[in-house]
Amino acid sequence: MERADITANESNLIENIKKIISSSRNNIVHSVNTEMLSTYWNIRRLIVEDEQKNQERAKYGEQILKTLSKRLTAELGNGFSISNLQFMRRLFLTYPNQQTLSVKLSWSHYCELLTISDDSKRSFYEKECIASKWSVRELKRQLDSSLYERLLLSRGEENKEEVRRLAEKGHEIEKPEDILKDPYVFEFVGLPENKPVMESDLEDALISHLEKFLLELGKGFMFVGRQQRITFDNEHYYADMVFYNKILRAYVIIELKTRKLLPAAVGQLNMYLNYYKAEVNDPDDNDPIGIILCTDKPSAKIEYVLGGLENRIFASKYVLYLPEKKVLEEEVQTFIEGWTEKNNE
């Protein structure tokens, strides 16, 4: 008869065996991925070198891809479609030095990255994939939501320098301003775009999709709670959502407004920050940060509403749909051109 319980030693033995198996599986996946990238890179090296020997390269290249796809698929199986061979070719041309390929990313990651023609943008997403350990699905979501452009637009006149910094280092968080995006994109909540939404409904939807919401917020965010009670003189107030950012070592209080930014919202959030600074912060915590997410923030008024405060309070728009990439790209270009003209005067 089989025992219903196991000893502590047996339990430890099972856990140690599970760790070995898990580690072995990870090593196998890592090894297979490394070999796959190396194989695809070398296949395209041979094809490109062969193309370059032929004077009618473009026409020859198109024909050789069809021939190779047909023969390799027949003899070696799937994985050698014309589109896949084209991606292999792009891999070699984009990364002529094989050592620059990161084995931390899969072939599927690189297929997504190779669709980005702008070198700075592609470098940013590659570094973020590695640093944040994005899955392919998460990478696609960040591409679709134009994360790169939104980070640039949140930096205002620093855009020119920010382009270079993002390309070289990815998204680094060193000060409160670095956690901001403009706009935030909540397409995952599934709320209607053109109908009135109550703040409680938006909050419920974000909590229901907390994992995706944390991905949108960015690096270092940990969820503390919703509707966190704050009491002054026996009167209760409730902060919509509270997070802790472990990189900045600071609480982040987020207030949701399903309308444009109003001065009253800033005053209330400022009160919450003062409370957290005095009553909640540990000695090694930095000052709390406040973010108001609203449907609009009038540019002419914003500096007067937020200016002069001791606490760090920021306002950013949110949208319930994926933004048009072309529009955001044009806005970024306008910012950069304006920055260049201003600094060349």
Secondary structure as GFF3:
##gff-version 3
##sequence-region A 1 345
A	DSSP	alpha_helix	8	52	.	.	.	ID=ss1
A	DSSP	alpha_helix	57	76	.	.	.	ID=ss2
A	DSSP	alpha_helix	82	94	.	.	.	ID=ss3
A	DSSP	three_ten_helix	98	100	.	.	.	ID=ss4
A	DSSP	alpha_helix	107	113	.	.	.	ID=ss5
A	DSSP	alpha_helix	119	132	.	.	.	ID=ss6
A	DSSP	alpha_helix	136	144	.	.	.	ID=ss7
A	DSSP	alpha_helix	147	153	.	.	.	ID=ss8
A	DSSP	three_ten_helix	156	158	.	.	.	ID=ss9
A	DSSP	alpha_helix	159	169	.	.	.	ID=ss10
A	DSSP	three_ten_helix	176	179	.	.	.	ID=ss11
A	DSSP	beta_strand	184	185	.	.	.	ID=ss12
A	DSSP	three_ten_helix	187	189	.	.	.	ID=ss13
A	DSSP	alpha_helix	199	208	.	.	.	ID=ss14
A	DSSP	alpha_helix	210	217	.	.	.	ID=ss15
A	DSSP	beta_strand	221	232	.	.	.	ID=ss16
A	DSSP	beta_strand	235	245	.	.	.	ID=ss17
A	DSSP	beta_strand	250	256	.	.	.	ID=ss18
A	DSSP	alpha_helix	263	275	.	.	.	ID=ss19
A	DSSP	pi_helix	276	280	.	.	.	ID=ss20
A	DSSP	beta_strand	289	294	.	.	.	ID=ss21
A	DSSP	alpha_helix	299	306	.	.	.	ID=ss22
A	DSSP	beta_strand	312	319	.	.	.	ID=ss23
A	DSSP	alpha_helix	325	344	.	.	.	ID=ss24
###
